[in-house]
Amino acid sequence: MAELSRQSCNRFPEERLFRIPFNFYDFLRRPSFSPSLHQIYALSVLTDYALADWLSLFGFSFDDAAIFQASRRRYRTAELDARLYDSSVEVSWFEEAGTPVLGTTLTPLSRWLRGRSKRSLHSLSNKIGVSFRYFKIGAHDAYAFPDLLPASIVRVDVRAPSTGAPTQDRTSPILAIESQSGIICGRIRRLSGDRIVLCSRQLAYEPAEFRLGTEARIAMHRMPELSPETRRVVLVCPPRCEFFLERCPRGVSLPEVSVPGGQRISVHLNSAAKSRWNLSVVSIGEVEVKKSANRDGSAKYEILEVLQGAEALSTELSLVPASTLAMAPLVRPDDRAVLEQIALHPESLPLCGHPGPFSHFGWFEEVRHWAQENLSRCGQRLTGRFRQLTAGASFSLVRFETEGDAVWWKAVGDRNVREYAVTAALASAAPQFMPEILACRPEWHAWLSREAAGMALSGSEDVRKWQAAAYQLAQLQIALLPHTKSLLSAGAQDVRVPFLRSQIDHFFEVLEHLMGKQTKAHPAPLTSHEIYSMQQSLPGFLDRWEHLGIPDALDHLDLNPENVLATDDRCVFLDWAETAVGPPFLTLQYFLEHLGQAFPRPCEAHQAVTTAYMDPWKALVPEREREAAIPLLPAITVYACTTAAIAGRDLEFLEQPKVAASVRSMGRRLRHELKAIGQSAAAD
């Protein structure tokens, strides 16, 4: 040890941190002593033993560092160290559990294999490849959202080519781009040559342009599914007041279901209950777990009501009556607390959000009975098959199959209650553009509608379909010009110029406040001077729009391609939660944003779709006014959408990280669009 001390002085003469003290041996006798990383590095260099071995000697492991790296909150997307440093570590491996029985339709893998043997990683090294890299999505990676959620971990296939711009492959649209500013995940659009544009699916985030090879490279060509999320499911048979619990070696527990990222929770849970336990269920919603009950703070619970299948119980499950719940050998105390909550108040279940008409068992049978009553008047009958897409205390979306056309039942909660009245008003005033409504239930804020024919526009690469949708959108807006007041009374948001003008001071106060809350350096927050300049110029552009005399009309502020069903001769527009009344061309601009992501040559498609949209307006708006409106559209759309989103929201809501980031992003986009208008005017 004394020799090591002398060598450290010679090897690191200018670096005192790397020196081994002469009394180092005495320090080692103390149980609480731990050398510094610099000293461990010096010991590795001087003894020619691996740094990982020295770290292991003092109770540290590079593998532990990788775990910390994966759990750490990040603002920027970062690559994770996925290497294994200790190749001697043993892992569970598989051995055959018995002779496979071939020919059966479905056999659990556990009947063929069991993981009871132990193998060292070194013995498996020829089976471990380096085909993948792993990235953790940063909280501020706006281009990744909402395809990839913040803090999710994604796997990258490095075997795919990393040079050259990809083609427009709709099956693998999400890429990881490495540039000087770091790693960014998102969708791209190919430009001419080697230039690409990274596009955000959010309307108001400015695209980023790169030159492949010099400014950026593609880390991979295919992004796998989002990281799955585990849900503990509370399977309940209300008529018998029984819970379905999963058997385990130490007792029973609530079964867990892994839900792939990006999927609808209810769809996957209902499907898993059928495939795993042959249970027909309906989702009730997520449980609002008390903090004192949920000890780890991360477990999420979903209540599923069992409709059929309880008679032929799966061998994996055990039935526990609510009356004997206190004696059940539950291995997780937090499971017991949740079950007791549910058993105590079955008529008012502890779901997230405010109590609603669907926070009790039996609501689905009420809905099904009500739907059948109304369908009987049309001579139709339900077949019994259904598909549930969402679930909550006050909202749900279910597709019912009938002997004829399928029907949709939709109920909206407090946040989107205006959609109920607006949808009814639109269906009454313009039925040719809406699904046929068969019945309404005011106390549920729900309606039953016939499934509209056609294919979602998102599945079409034919620009003529988009042109037809734009043309019929304009026809819908013009047809509803006499109904704007009634739409506002029904709950449509007001984004007319007088309202937008009244919100300018509030908007920029919020924007400056949230810019001051930004913690990351890139993109740089807008300065007070930049915000003040925007605040001074925006009223002039609103005045210019007002002077054009274009009548206010219906706006759909979420007109993405999924919300348009197209046939050869008709388009139907869905999901009117973001209905507004204001400058009519706002909806066109929103539509064009999605068009730009769908076609490799967006400029040509933009022109064709814009021309088709403007054609019905020729009789109402002179050509000069139409042409003058087009340059103003991007800026006014960004401002109107943001103003509508933050209107009536308190500071606590606006300071939520995702909300604040979105508002800041819209502020930057607004500045970009206002500058573009100014530069265009200067050029003219």
C-alpha positions as CSV (number, residue, x, y, z in Angstrom):
1,M,0.0,0.0,0.0
2,A,2.9,2.3,0.7
3,E,4.3,1.5,-2.7
4,L,1.0,2.4,-4.3
5,S,1.0,5.7,-2.5
6,R,4.5,6.5,-3.8
7,Q,3.5,5.5,-7.4
8,S,0.4,7.6,-7.3
9,C,2.5,10.7,-6.5
10,N,4.7,9.9,-9.5
11,R,1.9,9.0,-11.8
12,F,-0.3,12.0,-11.0
13,P,2.1,14.7,-9.8
14,E,-0.3,17.6,-10.7
15,E,-3.5,15.9,-9.7
16,R,-3.8,15.7,-5.9
17,L,-7.3,14.1,-6.1
18,F,-5.8,10.9,-7.6
19,R,-3.1,10.4,-4.9
20,I,-3.3,7.5,-2.5
21,P,-2.4,8.7,1.0
22,F,0.3,7.0,3.1
23,N,-2.3,6.1,5.8
24,F,-4.7,4.7,3.3
25,Y,-4.5,1.2,4.9
26,D,-5.6,2.7,8.2
27,F,-8.6,4.3,6.5
28,L,-9.6,0.9,5.1
29,R,-10.1,-0.5,8.6
30,R,-13.0,1.8,9.2
31,P,-16.3,0.2,8.1
32,S,-17.7,3.6,7.1
33,F,-14.8,4.6,4.8
34,S,-15.2,4.7,1.1
35,P,-12.5,6.0,-1.3
36,S,-13.2,8.7,-3.8
37,L,-13.8,7.9,-7.5
38,H,-10.5,9.5,-8.3
39,Q,-8.7,7.2,-5.9
40,I,-10.4,4.1,-7.2
41,Y,-9.4,5.1,-10.7
42,A,-5.8,5.5,-9.5
43,L,-5.9,2.1,-8.0
44,S,-7.1,0.6,-11.2
45,V,-4.4,2.3,-13.3
46,L,-1.6,1.4,-10.8
47,T,-2.6,-2.2,-10.3
48,D,-3.8,-3.0,-13.9
49,Y,-7.1,-4.3,-12.5
50,A,-10.3,-3.3,-14.2
51,L,-12.0,-0.2,-12.8
52,A,-15.3,-2.2,-12.5
53,D,-13.5,-4.8,-10.3
54,W,-12.3,-2.1,-7.9
55,L,-15.7,-0.5,-7.8
56,S,-17.2,-3.9,-7.0
57,L,-14.7,-4.4,-4.2
58,F,-16.1,-1.3,-2.5
59,G,-19.7,-2.2,-3.1
60,F,-20.3,-0.2,-6.3
61,S,-21.3,-1.4,-9.8
62,F,-21.5,0.3,-13.2
63,D,-24.7,-1.6,-13.6
64,D,-26.1,0.3,-10.6
65,A,-25.1,3.6,-12.3
66,A,-27.1,2.5,-15.4
67,I,-30.1,1.9,-13.2
68,F,-29.7,5.4,-11.7
69,Q,-29.3,6.9,-15.2
70,A,-32.6,5.3,-16.3
71,S,-34.5,6.6,-13.3
72,R,-33.2,10.1,-13.4
73,R,-35.5,12.8,-14.7
74,R,-34.2,14.5,-17.9
75,Y,-35.3,17.6,-19.8
76,R,-33.5,16.5,-23.0
77,T,-33.7,13.1,-24.6
78,A,-30.6,11.1,-23.7
79,E,-29.0,7.8,-24.6
80,L,-28.8,5.2,-21.8
81,D,-25.8,3.1,-21.1
82,A,-27.2,-0.4,-21.8
83,R,-23.8,-2.3,-21.4
84,L,-23.4,-5.1,-18.9
85,Y,-20.1,-4.6,-16.9
86,D,-20.2,-7.7,-14.7
87,S,-20.3,-10.7,-17.1
88,S,-20.0,-13.2,-14.3
89,V,-23.4,-12.3,-12.8
90,E,-25.9,-15.1,-12.8
91,V,-29.3,-14.7,-14.3
92,S,-32.4,-17.0,-14.4
93,W,-32.4,-19.1,-17.6
94,F,-34.9,-21.5,-19.1
95,E,-35.2,-25.2,-19.1
96,E,-37.9,-27.5,-20.5
97,A,-40.8,-28.1,-18.0
98,G,-42.0,-31.1,-19.9
99,T,-42.6,-32.5,-23.4
100,P,-44.4,-30.0,-25.5
101,V,-47.9,-31.0,-26.7
102,L,-48.3,-29.7,-30.2
103,G,-51.6,-29.1,-32.0
104,T,-53.4,-27.2,-29.2
105,T,-54.8,-23.8,-30.1
106,L,-53.3,-21.9,-27.2
107,T,-50.8,-23.1,-24.6
108,P,-49.2,-20.9,-21.9
109,L,-45.4,-20.8,-22.4
110,S,-45.0,-21.6,-18.6
111,R,-46.2,-25.2,-19.4
112,W,-43.2,-25.7,-21.8
113,L,-40.5,-23.7,-20.1
114,R,-39.5,-22.7,-16.6
115,G,-36.8,-20.2,-15.5
116,R,-35.3,-22.2,-12.6
117,S,-31.8,-22.7,-13.9
118,K,-29.0,-20.2,-13.4
119,R,-26.5,-19.2,-16.1
120,S,-23.7,-16.6,-16.1
121,L,-23.9,-13.9,-18.7
122,H,-20.4,-14.9,-19.8
123,S,-21.8,-18.3,-21.0
124,L,-24.5,-16.5,-23.0
125,S,-22.1,-13.8,-24.5
126,N,-22.4,-15.3,-27.9
127,K,-26.2,-14.8,-27.7
128,I,-26.0,-11.2,-26.6
129,G,-25.8,-8.8,-29.5
130,V,-25.3,-5.1,-29.8
131,S,-28.1,-4.4,-32.2
132,F,-30.0,-1.9,-30.0
133,R,-29.5,1.4,-28.3
134,Y,-31.8,2.8,-25.7
135,F,-33.0,6.4,-25.3
136,K,-35.0,8.1,-22.5
137,I,-37.4,10.7,-23.8
138,G,-36.8,14.1,-22.2
139,A,-39.6,16.1,-20.6
140,H,-38.9,19.0,-23.1
141,D,-38.7,16.9,-26.3
142,A,-41.7,18.5,-27.9
143,Y,-41.1,16.8,-31.2
144,A,-41.6,13.4,-29.6
145,F,-44.9,14.2,-27.9
146,P,-47.5,12.7,-28.1
147,D,-46.1,9.7,-30.0
148,L,-43.5,9.2,-27.3
149,L,-44.3,10.3,-23.8
150,P,-41.8,12.1,-21.5
151,A,-39.7,9.7,-19.4
152,S,-40.5,6.7,-21.6
153,I,-37.6,4.5,-22.7
154,V,-37.5,3.4,-26.3
155,R,-35.3,0.9,-28.1
156,V,-33.4,1.8,-31.3
157,D,-32.5,-0.8,-33.9
158,V,-29.0,0.2,-35.0
159,R,-29.0,-2.4,-37.8
160,A,-31.1,-0.1,-39.8
161,P,-29.2,2.4,-42.1
162,S,-28.2,5.6,-40.5
163,T,-27.4,7.6,-43.6
164,G,-29.7,8.9,-46.3
165,A,-33.2,10.3,-45.9
166,P,-35.8,7.7,-45.4
167,T,-38.8,7.3,-47.7
168,Q,-42.3,8.1,-46.5
169,D,-42.9,4.8,-44.7
170,R,-46.1,5.1,-42.7
171,T,-45.4,2.0,-40.7
172,S,-42.3,3.5,-39.0
173,P,-42.6,7.2,-39.0
174,I,-40.8,8.0,-35.7
175,L,-37.1,8.5,-35.9
176,A,-34.2,9.4,-33.6
177,I,-32.1,12.3,-35.0
178,E,-28.6,13.0,-33.6
179,S,-27.5,16.6,-34.1
180,Q,-25.1,19.1,-32.5
181,S,-27.8,20.1,-30.1
182,G,-28.4,16.5,-28.9
183,I,-30.9,13.7,-29.7
184,I,-34.4,14.5,-30.8
185,C,-37.1,12.0,-31.5
186,G,-40.1,12.7,-33.8
187,R,-41.5,12.5,-37.3
188,I,-39.7,13.8,-40.3
189,R,-40.5,15.0,-43.8
190,R,-38.0,14.7,-46.6
191,L,-37.1,17.8,-48.6
192,S,-35.0,17.9,-51.7
193,G,-31.6,16.4,-51.7
194,D,-30.3,15.5,-48.2
195,R,-32.4,18.0,-46.3
196,I,-35.1,16.8,-43.8
197,V,-37.6,18.6,-41.6
198,L,-38.4,17.4,-38.1
199,C,-42.1,18.0,-37.5
200,S,-44.1,18.2,-34.3
201,R,-47.6,16.8,-34.2
202,Q,-48.5,19.8,-32.1
203,L,-49.8,22.7,-34.2
204,A,-47.7,25.4,-32.8
205,Y,-44.1,24.1,-32.6
206,E,-41.8,25.3,-35.3
207,P,-40.3,22.6,-37.6
208,A,-36.5,22.1,-37.4
209,E,-34.6,21.6,-40.6
210,F,-31.4,19.6,-40.9
211,R,-28.9,18.5,-43.6
212,L,-28.1,14.8,-43.2
213,G,-24.5,13.9,-43.0
214,T,-23.2,17.3,-41.8
215,E,-25.8,18.7,-39.4
216,A,-27.5,15.5,-38.3
217,R,-27.7,11.7,-38.7
218,I,-30.5,9.3,-38.2
219,A,-29.9,6.9,-35.3
220,M,-32.3,4.4,-36.6
221,H,-35.2,3.8,-39.0
222,R,-37.7,2.2,-36.7
223,M,-38.9,3.1,-33.2
224,P,-40.5,0.3,-31.3
225,E,-43.7,0.6,-29.2
226,L,-43.7,2.9,-26.2
227,S,-42.7,1.6,-22.9
228,P,-45.6,-0.4,-21.4
229,E,-47.5,0.6,-18.3
230,T,-48.6,-1.9,-15.7
231,R,-52.1,-1.7,-14.3
232,R,-53.5,-3.7,-11.4
233,V,-57.0,-4.8,-12.3
234,V,-59.9,-5.1,-9.8
235,L,-62.1,-7.7,-11.3
236,V,-65.5,-7.6,-9.7
237,C,-68.7,-9.6,-10.1
238,P,-71.3,-7.2,-8.5
239,P,-74.3,-9.6,-8.3
240,R,-72.4,-12.0,-6.1
241,C,-70.2,-9.3,-4.4
242,E,-67.1,-11.2,-5.3
243,F,-63.5,-10.2,-6.3
244,F,-61.4,-12.2,-8.7
245,L,-57.8,-12.4,-7.2
246,E,-54.7,-14.1,-8.7
247,R,-53.2,-17.0,-6.9
248,C,-49.5,-16.6,-6.0
249,P,-47.1,-18.7,-3.8
250,R,-47.6,-16.5,-0.7
251,G,-51.3,-15.9,-1.0
252,V,-53.4,-13.9,-3.5
253,S,-53.0,-10.5,-5.2
254,L,-54.7,-8.3,-7.7
255,P,-53.8,-9.5,-11.2
256,E,-51.6,-7.2,-13.3
257,V,-51.9,-6.3,-17.0
258,S,-49.1,-4.7,-19.0
259,V,-50.6,-2.1,-21.4
260,P,-48.4,-1.2,-24.4
261,G,-47.6,2.5,-24.6
262,G,-49.9,4.6,-26.9
263,Q,-52.8,2.2,-26.6
264,R,-56.2,2.9,-25.2
265,I,-56.3,1.6,-21.6
266,S,-59.9,0.3,-21.7
267,V,-59.4,-1.5,-25.1
268,H,-56.4,-3.4,-23.9
269,L,-57.7,-4.3,-20.4
270,N,-61.0,-5.6,-21.8
271,S,-59.1,-7.7,-24.4
272,A,-56.6,-9.0,-21.8
273,A,-59.5,-10.1,-19.5
274,K,-61.0,-12.1,-22.4
275,S,-57.8,-13.7,-23.6
276,R,-56.3,-14.5,-20.2
277,W,-59.3,-15.5,-18.1
278,N,-62.1,-15.8,-20.7
279,L,-64.0,-13.1,-18.9
280,S,-66.3,-10.6,-20.7
281,V,-65.8,-7.3,-18.9
282,V,-66.5,-3.6,-19.1
283,S,-64.0,-1.0,-17.8
284,I,-65.3,1.3,-15.1
285,G,-62.3,3.5,-14.8
286,E,-59.1,4.3,-12.8
287,V,-59.2,4.3,-9.1
288,E,-58.2,7.4,-7.2
289,V,-55.8,5.8,-4.7
290,K,-55.3,7.5,-1.4
291,K,-51.7,8.4,-0.7
292,S,-51.7,6.6,2.6
293,A,-52.9,3.5,0.9
294,N,-50.7,3.4,-2.1
295,R,-47.3,3.0,-0.4
296,D,-45.1,3.0,-3.5
297,G,-47.0,5.9,-5.1
298,S,-46.7,4.4,-8.6
299,A,-49.3,1.6,-8.7
300,K,-52.4,2.3,-10.8
301,Y,-55.6,0.4,-10.4
302,E,-58.5,-0.1,-12.9
303,I,-61.9,-1.5,-12.0
304,L,-63.4,-4.0,-14.4
305,E,-67.0,-5.2,-14.0
306,V,-67.4,-8.9,-15.0
307,L,-70.4,-9.4,-17.3
308,Q,-69.9,-13.0,-18.3
309,G,-67.5,-15.9,-17.7
310,A,-67.6,-16.1,-13.9
311,E,-69.1,-19.6,-14.0
312,A,-66.1,-21.2,-15.7
313,L,-63.4,-19.7,-13.5
314,S,-59.8,-19.7,-14.7
315,T,-57.4,-21.8,-12.6
316,E,-55.2,-18.7,-12.2
317,L,-57.9,-16.9,-10.3
318,S,-59.6,-17.3,-7.0
319,L,-63.0,-15.9,-6.0
320,V,-63.1,-13.9,-2.7
321,P,-66.4,-12.6,-1.4
322,A,-66.4,-9.1,-0.1
323,S,-67.6,-10.3,3.3
324,T,-64.4,-12.4,3.7
325,L,-62.0,-9.8,2.3
326,A,-60.5,-9.1,5.7
327,M,-59.3,-12.7,6.0
328,A,-58.0,-13.0,2.5
329,P,-54.1,-13.6,2.4
330,L,-53.3,-10.5,0.2
331,V,-49.6,-10.2,-0.2
332,R,-49.7,-6.4,-0.9
333,P,-51.2,-4.2,1.7
334,D,-52.0,-1.4,-0.8
335,D,-54.2,-4.0,-2.7
336,R,-56.2,-4.6,0.4
337,A,-56.8,-0.9,0.9
338,V,-58.1,-0.4,-2.6
339,L,-60.4,-3.4,-2.4
340,E,-61.8,-2.2,0.9
341,Q,-62.5,1.2,-0.6
342,I,-64.5,-0.4,-3.5
343,A,-66.3,-2.9,-1.2
344,L,-67.4,0.0,1.1
345,H,-68.9,2.2,-1.6
346,P,-70.0,0.1,-4.6
347,E,-72.7,2.6,-5.5
348,S,-70.2,5.5,-5.6
349,L,-66.8,4.0,-6.7
350,P,-63.6,5.9,-5.9
351,L,-62.7,6.8,-9.4
352,C,-60.4,9.6,-10.5
353,G,-62.1,13.0,-11.1
354,H,-65.5,14.1,-10.0
355,P,-68.3,11.5,-9.4
356,G,-70.4,10.9,-12.4
357,P,-73.2,8.8,-13.8
358,F,-70.8,5.9,-14.5
359,S,-69.1,5.6,-11.1
360,H,-71.1,2.6,-10.1
361,F,-71.6,-1.0,-11.0
362,G,-74.3,-1.8,-13.5
363,W,-74.1,1.4,-15.6
364,F,-73.2,-0.6,-18.7
365,E,-76.4,-2.7,-18.5
366,E,-78.4,0.6,-18.1
367,V,-76.7,2.0,-21.3
368,R,-77.2,-1.2,-23.2
369,H,-80.9,-1.4,-22.3
370,W,-81.4,2.3,-23.2
371,A,-79.6,1.8,-26.5
372,Q,-81.7,-1.3,-27.4
373,E,-84.9,0.6,-26.6
374,N,-84.0,3.3,-29.0
375,L,-82.8,0.9,-31.7
376,S,-86.0,-1.0,-31.5
377,R,-87.8,2.0,-32.9
378,C,-85.6,1.7,-36.0
379,G,-86.1,-2.0,-36.3
380,Q,-82.6,-2.9,-35.1
381,R,-81.3,-5.2,-32.4
382,L,-77.9,-5.3,-30.6
383,T,-76.0,-8.5,-31.2
384,G,-74.3,-8.4,-27.8
385,R,-70.8,-7.7,-29.2
386,F,-69.2,-4.3,-28.3
387,R,-65.9,-2.5,-28.1
388,Q,-65.2,0.0,-25.4
389,L,-62.6,2.7,-26.1
390,T,-62.7,4.9,-23.0
391,A,-64.0,4.7,-19.4
392,G,-64.4,7.1,-16.5
393,A,-66.8,8.4,-13.9
394,S,-68.5,10.8,-16.3
395,F,-67.3,9.8,-19.8
396,S,-67.2,6.7,-22.0
397,L,-67.1,5.7,-25.7
398,V,-68.5,2.3,-26.8
399,R,-69.1,0.8,-30.2
400,F,-72.1,-1.6,-30.3
401,E,-72.6,-4.0,-33.1
402,T,-76.2,-4.5,-34.4
403,E,-77.8,-6.7,-37.0
404,G,-77.3,-3.8,-39.4
405,D,-75.0,-0.8,-39.1
406,A,-72.9,-0.5,-35.9
407,V,-73.8,2.4,-33.5
408,W,-71.6,4.5,-31.3
409,W,-72.5,5.6,-27.8
410,K,-70.5,8.6,-26.4
411,A,-70.8,10.4,-23.1
412,V,-68.7,13.4,-22.3
413,G,-67.5,14.6,-18.9
414,D,-67.3,18.0,-17.2
415,R,-64.3,19.2,-19.3
416,N,-66.0,18.5,-22.6
417,V,-69.6,18.9,-21.6
418,R,-70.1,21.5,-24.3
419,E,-69.5,18.8,-27.0
420,Y,-72.9,17.3,-26.1
421,A,-74.9,20.4,-26.9
422,V,-72.7,21.4,-29.9
423,T,-72.9,18.0,-31.5
424,A,-76.7,17.9,-31.2
425,A,-76.9,21.4,-32.7
426,L,-74.6,20.5,-35.6
427,A,-76.5,17.3,-36.3
428,S,-79.8,19.2,-36.4
429,A,-78.5,22.1,-38.6
430,A,-76.2,20.2,-41.0
431,P,-77.0,16.5,-40.9
432,Q,-75.3,15.8,-44.2
433,F,-71.9,16.4,-42.6
434,M,-72.5,14.6,-39.3
435,P,-73.2,11.0,-38.2
436,E,-76.9,10.4,-37.7
437,I,-77.9,10.9,-34.1
438,L,-80.5,8.3,-33.0
439,A,-81.1,9.4,-29.4
440,C,-79.8,11.7,-26.7
441,R,-79.6,11.3,-22.9
442,P,-79.2,14.8,-21.3
443,E,-78.5,13.6,-17.7
444,W,-75.6,11.6,-19.0
445,H,-74.5,14.2,-21.6
446,A,-74.6,11.2,-24.0
447,W,-75.8,10.4,-27.4
448,L,-76.2,7.3,-29.7
449,S,-75.3,7.7,-33.3
450,R,-75.2,5.5,-36.4
451,E,-71.7,4.6,-37.6
452,A,-70.8,6.8,-40.6
453,A,-69.5,5.1,-43.7
454,G,-66.1,5.9,-45.1
455,M,-62.4,5.7,-44.3
456,A,-60.5,8.1,-42.0
457,L,-58.5,10.6,-44.0
458,S,-55.4,9.6,-42.2
459,G,-55.4,6.3,-44.2
460,S,-55.5,8.1,-47.5
461,E,-52.5,9.2,-49.6
462,D,-54.8,10.5,-52.4
463,V,-54.7,14.3,-52.3
464,R,-58.1,14.4,-54.0
465,K,-59.7,13.0,-50.9
466,W,-58.1,15.9,-48.9
467,Q,-59.3,18.3,-51.5
468,A,-62.9,16.9,-51.2
469,A,-62.7,17.2,-47.4
470,A,-61.6,20.8,-47.6
471,Y,-64.3,21.7,-50.1
472,Q,-67.0,20.1,-48.0
473,L,-65.6,21.7,-44.8
474,A,-66.1,25.1,-46.5
475,Q,-69.6,24.1,-47.5
476,L,-70.4,23.1,-43.8
477,Q,-69.1,26.4,-42.5
478,I,-71.1,28.5,-45.0
479,A,-74.2,26.4,-44.4
480,L,-73.9,27.2,-40.6
481,L,-73.3,31.0,-41.0
482,P,-76.9,31.7,-39.8
483,H,-76.4,29.5,-36.7
484,T,-73.2,31.0,-35.2
485,K,-75.1,32.6,-32.3
486,S,-76.9,29.4,-31.4
487,L,-73.6,27.5,-31.6
488,L,-72.0,30.0,-29.1
489,S,-75.0,29.6,-26.9
490,A,-74.5,25.8,-27.1
491,G,-71.0,26.2,-25.8
492,A,-68.7,26.8,-28.8
493,Q,-65.6,28.7,-27.8
494,D,-65.5,32.4,-28.8
495,V,-62.5,33.2,-30.9
496,R,-63.9,36.1,-32.8
497,V,-61.6,39.1,-33.2
498,P,-63.1,41.2,-30.4
499,F,-62.5,38.4,-27.9
500,L,-59.0,37.8,-29.3
501,R,-58.2,41.5,-29.0
502,S,-59.5,41.5,-25.3
503,Q,-57.2,38.7,-24.4
504,I,-53.9,40.2,-25.7
505,D,-52.6,41.6,-22.4
506,H,-53.5,38.4,-20.5
507,F,-51.9,36.2,-23.1
508,F,-48.6,38.0,-23.1
509,E,-48.6,38.2,-19.3
510,V,-49.0,34.4,-19.1
511,L,-46.4,33.9,-21.8
512,E,-43.8,36.1,-20.1
513,H,-44.5,34.4,-16.7
514,L,-44.0,31.0,-18.2
515,M,-40.9,32.0,-20.2
516,G,-39.4,33.1,-16.8
517,K,-40.1,29.6,-15.5
518,Q,-38.1,27.8,-18.3
519,T,-35.1,25.9,-17.0
520,K,-33.5,24.6,-20.2
521,A,-31.2,26.6,-22.4
522,H,-32.5,25.5,-25.8
523,P,-34.6,26.7,-27.4
524,A,-33.9,30.0,-25.7
525,P,-36.8,31.6,-23.9
526,L,-38.2,34.7,-25.4
527,T,-36.9,37.9,-23.9
528,S,-39.2,40.6,-22.4
529,H,-38.3,42.8,-25.3
530,E,-39.3,40.2,-27.8
531,I,-42.6,39.6,-26.0
532,Y,-43.3,43.3,-25.8
533,S,-42.6,43.7,-29.6
534,M,-45.1,40.9,-30.3
535,Q,-47.7,42.4,-28.0
536,Q,-47.4,45.7,-29.9
537,S,-47.7,44.2,-33.4
538,L,-50.5,41.7,-32.9
539,P,-53.4,44.2,-32.6
540,G,-52.5,45.6,-36.0
541,F,-52.8,42.2,-37.6
542,L,-56.1,41.5,-35.9
543,D,-57.3,44.9,-37.2
544,R,-56.2,43.9,-40.7
545,W,-58.2,40.7,-40.5
546,E,-61.3,42.5,-39.2
547,H,-61.1,45.0,-42.0
548,L,-61.3,42.2,-44.6
549,G,-65.0,41.7,-43.6
550,I,-64.8,37.9,-43.7
551,P,-67.8,36.7,-41.7
552,D,-67.3,34.7,-38.5
553,A,-68.1,31.0,-38.9
554,L,-67.9,27.6,-37.3
555,D,-64.3,26.4,-36.5
556,H,-63.1,22.9,-35.7
557,L,-59.8,23.5,-33.7
558,D,-58.9,19.8,-33.7
559,L,-59.5,18.8,-37.3
560,N,-56.9,16.1,-37.6
561,P,-57.2,13.4,-40.4
562,E,-58.7,10.9,-37.9
563,N,-61.7,13.1,-37.4
564,V,-62.7,13.1,-41.1
565,L,-64.4,10.1,-42.7
566,A,-64.4,10.2,-46.5
567,T,-66.4,8.3,-49.1
568,D,-66.5,8.9,-52.9
569,D,-69.3,11.5,-52.5
570,R,-69.4,12.6,-48.8
571,C,-67.3,13.6,-45.9
572,V,-68.3,13.3,-42.2
573,F,-66.6,15.4,-39.5
574,L,-66.2,13.9,-36.0
575,D,-65.2,14.9,-32.5
576,W,-66.4,18.5,-31.9
577,A,-65.0,18.9,-28.4
578,E,-62.9,21.9,-29.7
579,T,-65.7,23.7,-31.5
580,A,-65.3,27.5,-31.9
581,V,-66.8,30.4,-33.7
582,G,-64.4,32.9,-35.3
583,P,-62.4,33.6,-38.4
584,P,-63.4,30.6,-40.6
585,F,-60.0,30.0,-42.2
586,L,-58.5,29.0,-38.8
587,T,-59.8,25.4,-39.5
588,L,-58.1,25.4,-42.9
589,Q,-54.8,26.3,-41.3
590,Y,-55.1,23.6,-38.7
591,F,-56.0,21.1,-41.5
592,L,-53.0,22.2,-43.6
593,E,-50.6,21.6,-40.7
594,H,-51.6,17.9,-40.7
595,L,-51.5,17.8,-44.5
596,G,-47.8,18.9,-44.4
597,Q,-47.0,15.7,-42.4
598,A,-48.9,13.4,-44.7
599,F,-47.4,14.3,-48.1
600,P,-43.7,14.3,-49.3
601,R,-44.4,17.5,-51.3
602,P,-46.5,19.6,-49.0
603,C,-46.3,22.8,-51.1
604,E,-48.1,21.2,-54.0
605,A,-50.7,19.6,-51.8
606,H,-51.2,22.8,-49.8
607,Q,-52.0,24.7,-53.0
608,A,-54.4,22.1,-54.2
609,V,-56.3,21.8,-50.9
610,T,-56.4,25.6,-50.3
611,T,-57.8,26.2,-53.8
612,A,-60.5,23.5,-53.1
613,Y,-61.4,25.1,-49.8
614,M,-61.6,28.6,-51.1
615,D,-63.9,27.6,-54.0
616,P,-67.2,27.7,-52.1
617,W,-66.1,31.0,-50.4
618,K,-65.9,32.8,-53.8
619,A,-69.5,33.8,-53.6
620,L,-69.1,35.4,-50.2
621,V,-65.5,36.7,-50.1
622,P,-63.9,38.6,-53.0
623,E,-60.7,37.3,-54.3
624,R,-58.7,40.3,-53.0
625,E,-59.8,39.7,-49.5
626,R,-59.2,35.9,-49.8
627,E,-55.6,36.5,-50.9
628,A,-55.0,39.1,-48.2
629,A,-56.2,36.7,-45.6
630,I,-53.9,33.8,-46.4
631,P,-50.6,35.4,-45.1
632,L,-52.3,36.4,-41.8
633,L,-53.7,32.9,-41.1
634,P,-50.7,31.1,-39.4
635,A,-50.2,33.8,-36.8
636,I,-53.8,34.3,-36.0
637,T,-54.4,30.6,-35.8
638,V,-51.6,30.1,-33.4
639,Y,-52.8,33.0,-31.2
640,A,-56.5,31.9,-31.4
641,C,-55.8,28.3,-30.5
642,T,-53.5,29.2,-27.6
643,T,-55.9,31.8,-26.3
644,A,-58.8,29.4,-26.4
645,A,-56.7,26.8,-24.6
646,I,-55.7,29.0,-21.7
647,A,-58.9,31.0,-21.3
648,G,-60.3,30.6,-17.8
649,R,-57.3,28.5,-16.6
650,D,-55.7,29.3,-13.3
651,L,-51.9,29.7,-12.8
652,E,-51.6,26.3,-11.1
653,F,-52.9,24.6,-14.3
654,L,-50.8,26.7,-16.6
655,E,-47.5,26.0,-14.6
656,Q,-47.9,22.3,-15.1
657,P,-44.7,21.3,-17.0
658,K,-46.5,20.0,-20.2
659,V,-48.9,22.9,-20.3
660,A,-46.2,25.5,-19.8
661,A,-44.0,23.9,-22.4
662,S,-46.8,23.9,-24.9
663,V,-47.7,27.6,-24.3
664,R,-44.0,28.6,-24.6
665,S,-43.8,26.6,-27.8
666,M,-46.8,28.4,-29.2
667,G,-45.3,31.7,-28.2
668,R,-42.2,31.0,-30.2
669,R,-44.3,29.9,-33.1
670,L,-46.3,33.1,-32.9
671,R,-43.2,35.2,-33.0
672,H,-41.9,33.3,-36.0
673,E,-45.2,33.8,-37.9
674,L,-45.4,37.5,-36.9
675,K,-41.9,38.0,-38.2
676,A,-42.8,36.2,-41.5
677,I,-45.8,38.6,-42.0
678,G,-43.5,41.6,-41.4
679,Q,-40.8,40.3,-43.8
680,S,-43.4,39.6,-46.5
681,A,-44.9,43.1,-46.1
682,A,-41.4,44.6,-46.3
683,A,-40.7,42.7,-49.5
684,D,-43.9,43.9,-51.1
